[in-house]
Amino acid sequence: MRERKKKTMLQFLPKKEDDWITRQMIILPFFYLLLGMVFATPSLATRLFIEHELKANPAFMQFVSMTVTLPWIIKPLYGLIADSIPLFGYRKKSYIMIFSVVSLLGWWLLAVLPASVMTTFCCMLLSSLGLVICDVVVDSLLVILAQYEQGSSIGNIQSNTTAMRSVGYLLGAVLSFFFLRSTNEDDPNRFPPRMFFNFTAISTFFIFIFAFFIHDVKVSDGDSKDVIGEKIATVKRCFENEDIWKPALFIFLFGATPTSSSAFFYFLNEPVDKGGLGFDSHFLAVLSIFASTSSILGAWCFRCFLKNKSIRNVLIGTTVLGTVCSSFQLLLISRYNLELGIPDKFFAIGDDVLMAALSRIAFLPILVLAARITPKGVEATVYASLISISNFSEIISSSLGSILTSML
C-alpha cells in the first residue's frame, strides 16, 4: 500500500528521479532551520546595539526595522528573475550561493566597522537583501514539493518547514539567553552584540553550503529564453482566482494595523525609575525562547488539527483570539495586571506565547493553498508575491507605528 501511494505522489516525475523528492523533503527543512537562526540570533542583539551603542530613540529603531524590510516587499521581482533568468546555467543553486555571500558580507561588516547610524543602516539592508533572495529561491522548491503531496499528506511540507524555521528561532533565542547577559560595558560577563553579528555571518555561510545539496537541473540556452511578459501574465491570471486574492487581501488588512513593537520593547527594557518594567536582556531572551517554542506548537497544532479545516473558519478564529490577546498589553502598560495579582514577567510571557502561536496558525493555511494552485514555471514569483503582501503590510504597520510613536 505504501509503495502504491509513493508511486501516485511521484507519477509526474521521471523514473530515474523517483528518489529526488525524498531527498529534498529531508534537506529543505534544514534550510529553514538555518534561516530561522539567521533571523533570530541577531534580533535582540541588534535592538540592544541600536539602543545602547547608537543611543537611538524608539522611533529610529522602528524606522530601521521598517527600512530593512523593504527588500522583502519586492520578493515577486526576485522570483520573476529567478524563474526567467538562470545564473551560470542554474535557477536555484547559483542564486543561493551568490546572495548568501552578500548577506554574510553585510553581517560581517556590521561586526567590524565603527558604530554609526549610516553603517548600521547600510549593513542591515545588505544582509536583508541577500537573505531575501535566498528565501525566494528556496520557497520555489518548497512549492514544487508541496504539489506532489496527496490526500492526508497535503500541508505537511509547509508545517514541517515552518516548524523547523521556528526551531531556528528558538536556537537563536537560546544563544541570546546564554550570552546577552548584560548591556553594561564594565560587566565581565558581557557578550557584546557584535559577536552575535559574527555568529550570524557564520550561520549564513552554512546556507551557502546548503546550496550544493539542492536538486537543480542545468538549463541550456534554448531552455532559458523564457519571456518575462508571459510569466507576468501567468501570475496575473493566478491572482484573478478569488481563492488567492481574497486571502491575500485579508493578510494585508490584518497586517497593516499600526504596531507599537519598538515602543513596547523600550517599555520592557527601560529602568523602572524611567517608567519601564526594567526587564534585562536575559529575560528578553527568555521571551524570545517562549515565543519560538509557541510558534513550533502552532505549526504542530495546524498540522494535527486544522489543516483540513476551512480557511475562513481558521482565519476568523485566529483574528478574534488575536484581537483579544493583543489587548492584554494594555493591562501590562496600565499595570492593572498587578492589581489582578499577575506578575509582570509572567504576564509578558503569556502574551508572547499566545500571539506567536496564533500568528503561525493564521498564515499556514494560506501558504498551503498558494502552493497547491501555483502554476508550473512561476513557483517563485507567485509564492513570493503572497509573502511580499504580508511584508508590505508590515511596512505599513511599522510606518504608522513610527509616526504615532514620534507624536508621543
C-alpha positions, -999 to +999 in steps of 0.1 A: +000+000+000+028+024+009+046+017-024+014+024-044+010+057-025+045+067-033+040+059-069+010+082-070+029+111-055+057+107-080+038+098-111+048+130-128+085+126-121+109+107-144+116+072-132+153+079-127+144+107-103+120+088-081+141+095-050+145+132-058+115+143-038+125+122-008+160+137-007+146+173-010+119+167+017+148+158+041+172+186+030+147+215+027+136+218+064+173+223+074+175+254+052+145+268+071+163+259+103+193+280+092+170+308+080+153+309+114+187+311+131+200+339+109+168+359+117+167+352+154+203+352+165+210+389+158+174+401+166+178+410+202+215+420+198+205+444+170+179+461+192+203+464+221+231+477+197+208+504+184+195+514+219+228+513+238+256+519+213+239+542+188+218+558+216+188+559+192+152+565+202+123+541+196+111+560+165+145+554+149+145+517+158+111+515+142+124+532+111+154+508+108+131+478+112+108+492+085+137+500+061+154+466+063+121+450+055+119+469+022+138+442+002+111+417+014+082+436-002+096+432-037+101+395-035+080+389-066+107+408-086+133+384-074+110+355-080+103+366-116+141+370-123+149+336-108+120+319-127+132+335-160+169+341-159+194+314-149+227+324-134+256+303-148+230+278-161+211+273-129+179+288-114+184+278-078+220+269-068+237+299-082+213+324-067+216+309-032+254+307-034+259+343-046+233+360-023+242+341+008+276+356+004+260+390+000+241+385+033+272+372+050+292+403+040+265+426+055+267+409+089+305+408+089+308+445+080+284+454+108+305+434+132+339+451+123+331+486+112+328+515+137+293+521+150+273+547+132+237+552+120+246+550+083+269+520+087+242+501+106+215+510+081+236+500+050+249+467+065+215+456+077+200+465+043+227+445+025+223+414+047+185+416+043+187+418+005+210+387+003+188+367+026+155+375+009+167+363-025+179+330-010+145+327+007+126+333-025+146+307-045+141+280-018+104+289-014+100+279-051+114+245-043+090+242-014+061+249-038+073+222-062+075+197-034+041+207-020+024+200-053+034+163-050+016+159-017-016+139-019-046+132+004-038+134+041-002+145+034-013+179+020+002+207+041+028+186+057+058+201+040+047+237+049+041+226+085+075+209+087+094+237+072+076+263+093+083+242+125+119+240+116+121+277+110+107+282+144+133+258+158+159+280+142+143+310+160+144+290+192+181+282+189+189+319+182+168+329+213+187+303+234+220+318+223+208+352+233+197+338+267+231+324+275+253+352+261+234+385+262+236+387+300+243+424+303+244+457+284+269+472+309+303+475+292+320+471+325+304+437+332+330+409+328+302+385+317+291+408+289+289+392+255+289+422+230+262+423+203+290+425+176+299+389+184+263+379+175+268+396+141+299+375+135+280+343+145+252+353+121+277+356+093+290+321+101+254+307+101+248+324+067+279+306+054+261+273+061+233+284+038+260+287+011+270+251+018+233+241+017+231+251-020+254+222-030+227+198-019+198+214-039+184+195-068+188+218-098+188+209-135+212+229-156+194+246-185+206+252-220+204+285-238+173+273-255+156+265-222+164+298-207+147+320-233+115+325-213+096+356-219+091+377-188+059+391-201+044+356-203+054+350-168+037+382-156+006+372-175+005+338-158+009+354-124-019+379-132-042+350-141-033+333-109-043+363-087-076+367-105-086+335-087-107+346-057-092+317-037-060+336-038-068+373-039-093+372-010-069+356+015-042+379+002-064+410+009-071+396+044-033+392+050-027+428+040-055+444+060-047+423+091-010+431+090-013+468+082-027+478+115-002+501+134+023+483+156+039+495+188+066+468+189+096+491+192+080+514+217+068+484+237+104+470+236+117+502+251+089+500+277+100+464+286+137+473+287+137+508+303+145+510+340+116+513+364+126+548+375+121+559+339+087+544+336+097+510+321+095+475+335+132+470+339+134+437+321+171+429+314+184+414+282+185+380+298+147+380+304+141+395+269+159+364+255+136+342+277+106+359+260+121+350+226+125+314+237+089+311+248+077+328+216+097+305+194+085+274+212+050+286+209+055+290+171+066+254+169+035+243+188+014+265+165+027+247+134+022+213+151-014+223+161-022+233+125-008+200+110-026+178+135-059+195+139-065+224+115-050+217+081-083+201+068-105+228+082-120+257+062-096+286+057-124+310+065-130+294+099-093+293+108-088+330+099-119+341+117-109+322+148-073+334+149-084+370+142-108+371+171-084+354+195-055+376+183-076+408+189-083+397+224-047+387+232-032+419+218-054+440+240-037+423+270-008+447+265-030+475+278-033+457+311+005+455+314+011+491+304-015+504+328-001+480+355-036+467+361-021+432+359-006+438+394-040+446+408-051+412+394-021+396+412-003+387+380+035+395+380+048+415+351+072+388+338+045+360+339+020+383+321+046+392+294+054+356+287+018+346+284+011+374+259+041+364+237+032+327+237-004+332+226+004+357+199+032+337+184+011+306+181-019+324+167+003+342+141+018+309+129-016+292+127-032+321+108-006+322+080-001+285+073-034+277+056-029+304+030+006+292+023-007+257+017-034+269-006-009+291-026+015+262-031-013+239-044-026+262-071+007+279-082+012+273-120+043+255-131+072+278-141+063+307-119+066+290-085+090+315-071+070+345-084+035+336-071+046+323-037+069+353-032+040+376-042+019+363-013+047+366+012+056+401+000+020+412+006+024+402+042+058+420+043+044+452+027+016+452+053+043+451+080+060+481+063+027+500+066+022+488+101+058+499+111+054+533+094+021+541+111+036+529+144+067+550+139+046+581+132+024+575+162+054+569+184+072+601+173+040+620+182+040+609+218 
